[in-house]
Amino acid sequence: MRHRRTTATLGRAPAHRKAMLRNMVTDLLRHEKIRTTEAKAKVLRPLAERMITLGKRESLHARRHAARIIRDKAVLRKLFDDLAPRYAERPGGYTRITKLSARPGDQANMAVIELVEAELQQRKRKRKKKTGPRTASQDTVAAVVPEAADVDEDAEVAEASASEDAAESEASPADAAEDGSADDDAADNADVDDSASQEQAADSPDAGDSPDDDESDR
């Protein structure tokens, strides 16, 4: 008879059950959240909390006791270096069990067991694009989009030409003023040259008198 035997066998032999719980507690401490049946989660909870309590002791003896259950060195290091300081001020209750809907097929009660205050990294799920036959609306959009792009290009060209015209119009008064000043300078120079030539002609002796006129004067 099975009187006063409270250990849940989970339908497995002792060696098989111990190996399964060892793997489950290792995965729980590694991922901080796993999904399993409700019966397995209730059996796993005391073992997981005992491992965290050993991690809070910070002694070689406690580390060796935890290593008898947790065979992965990386998970064992995480237990003593990360998880134990996180729950240093918490007296107990390190795990949480959340019931889920029944599993399709055998209708087993499912649950999620996780560490409280767990720092879970949210993974970005990549959405797959739906591929199927093209519809009339998609063809219409594909035809309208190039026209809009052409309109945008025409608008950009018009804006560029307008800016160039504006720049030329701004530069034309300045060029006209420079040309006017150059013409004025040239006219002034011509006047100065004429006056200088007239002065030289006045100062020189009369070159228009011939020798015959001189002899007649004599």
HELIX and SHEET records of a PDB file:
HELIX    1   1 PRO A   14  HIS A   31  1                                  18    
HELIX    2   2 GLU A   38  ARG A   57  1                                  20    
HELIX    3   3 LEU A   60  ALA A   67  1                                   8    
HELIX    4   4 LYS A   73  LYS A   78  1                                   6    
HELIX    5   5 LEU A   79  LEU A   83  3                                   5    
HELIX    6   6 ALA A   84  ARG A   86  1                                   3    
HELIX    7   7 ALA A  136  ASP A  203  1                                  68    
HELIX    8   8 PRO A  211  ASP A  217  1                                   7    
SHEET    1   A 3 LYS A  33  THR A  37  0                                        
SHEET    2   A 3 MET A 110  LEU A 115 -1                                        
SHEET    3   A 3 THR A  95  LYS A  99 -1                                        
END                                                                             
